Amino acid sequence: MDLDPQQSTTEKLTEVAPLGGENIMLADETILTIPEADVPLEDEVDRLAQALSLKFEELTLIHQFSERLKLGEDSAEICQSLLQELEPCINASTVAIDLFEDVDLQSPRSFLFTGERWDPDWLSEVAVHAIQNVAGGPASPGSEPVAILNNPSQDSPAFVRTVVIPIQRDGKSLGRMIAVRPIQEDEFGTVEADLMKSTSMILAAHLINQRQYIEIQTMFDGMIQSLVSALDAKDSYTSGHSSRVADLAVMLAGKLGYDKQGIKRIRMAGILHDIGKIGVDDAVLRKPGRLTEQEFEQIKQHPVLGYDILKENKLFRKILPAVRHHHESWDGSGYPDGLTGDGIPRDAQVLAVADAFDAMTSDRPYRSSISIDQVVETLKSGRDKQWAADVVEALLDTEAVEQAKQRSKNSGIGE
């Protein structure tokens, strides 16, 4: 049938397809689909609304999950949080994440559940069976397919409906996401699989980043330990001093209301606070007698030397104030910059007390450790003169004092 070019588009469509349900190509090659006459518009709208609702639910879940991801957070906690978000969306009797062992990072396998708990090895067997059923045999690690198995065969490990989504990225197989529901319930479809796949892709990217972060952190920690070991080798009398100061500073920080990041920062500052002593003459560090004024001036340079050693590395930026100012005094008589009161960085205030306590309770080349009673009296008399009063009070309220007393008894030193 020829179409009159003068006819309207509506007239053309009516003449060509009066009953609807066909794809029509117009003169300008635009394709229009005429809905079938027996499909109510309300049903089409309902289906569209349902599809949009599901997509919105998926995007909301992805957004909420992505916002909570933080490097350094425990992978198991991340996965457990994701499962709790997924459970109401998947409507499965069990949703699980099987994180594979990482030999390089010495990270063991983790199996996390929501819903009904199953034996991990059994559930893993169910997942492998579903993957092989789809792949037609064993799948290569890092390139496993998405598997939906709604009608298991007689050789299946269990008569359940199963969805398995690989957690993989860049050819690395990191684990699997598994959902199962009883055979009596509805089949799994692409809605559940797509939602699981979207979140598994984000999880895989985060796990890769997490592993790289851990590798870098391990290297960083090793570098710090190498610096401390070099200092300990240079001055055997103060070997272990940095670690003890760090532990005590962390204890004080906890009492003083530091958050997790602050506690991590004060620990690192404690470990590296004396690193500048690497630049001090060995003869001065190990001198058994009292230091001359000139020798003491050398010692007083170690906070600045430490600051200069660390300042070029951005990873140490946050601890620089504590390293430089841990020998400042509340009344301004300290060094190297003569800061006073609250002008002294808070981390330095904490380190100053921890450093003084360990120094007084440890042997030095020129003297033995001081009795704990003398140490306590010195700290009390130095409040608001040499040290911040609240930090001293926090120290006196810790178990460090009792531990020092016990060490004194065990070593035969009087209190």
PyMOL commands that set and color helices and strands:
alter all, ss='L'
color gray80, all
select helices_A, chain A and resi 9-16+41-68+75-90+120-135+190-234+236-238+241-255+260-272+275-279+282-285+293-299+302-310+314-325+341-343+346-360+372-381+389-396+400-411
alter helices_A, ss='H'
color red, helices_A
select strands_A, chain A and resi 23-25+31-33+94-99+110-115+147-149+160-169+172-182
alter strands_A, ss='S'
color yellow, strands_A
deselect
rebuild
show_as cartoon
